[in-house]
Amino acid sequence: MLEKILNLQGAETLVVSEQKNIKGGSIPPDGQCNEFVVFRATEAQCLAYPYNLRPAYIGPNQCSILMAPC
């Protein structure tokens, strides 16, 4: 399967140091309706959340968003 992925146009192999710097992302933890939730994310990841969630980067790898209304 790896060979098939590497054969895709634009695919490239990452060196070990690049692989170690990759941090996976996920949906922020569940929160109550209209509650601010703080979770770990880079500034770029944080500010990529939709404007209606009011994303705010609040420090080193800390992001705050407003959970959706009920």
N, C-alpha and C positions, 0 to 999 in steps of 0.2 A: 504494500500500500504506500509506503514511503516513496518508492520509485515513481508511482503514479502521481503523487503530490508534487514531487520535485520536477516532473516533466511538464507541469502546468506553466503556461506562459507567464513570466515575471516572477516565478518562485525562485528563491535562493536559500542556500543553507546558511544557518547562523553558526558562528564560532561559539565555543563553550562559554566564553565570557559574556557574549550577547545573550545566550540562553539563560544564564544565571540572573541577568538583570530583568527578565520578563516577570511581571507581576500580573497574575490573573485578576479579572474583575468579576463582580457579581452585582446583582440587584442589592441595594442597601437592605439592612434588616427590617423586619416588619415593625410598624409603629402604629399608634392609635391614630384615629382620624384627626386631621389638623394639628398633628404633633410634630415638632422638629426632631429629626433623628440625626445623630452624629455618627459617622463611620469613617473608616480609613480609605482614602483615595488621593491620588495626585491632584494637583491644581487643575491640570487639563481634563482629567476624568470628572472631577467635581463640576467644573464649569460647562461640561458638555450635557449636563442634565437639562431638561426643558425649563424654560423661564418660569412657567407656572409653579414649579416646585421650589422656587426661590433658592437655587444653589448658592452656597456661600463657602468659599475656602477660608477656613479659620485658623490655619496654622500648619505646621509640618505634617503633611499627609492626613489632615483632618478636614472633613467636609460636612456641611450641614444642609439638609433639605427639609422642606415642609411636606409631610405626607398628604396624600390626596384627601379631600373632604369625603365624608360618608354619604 
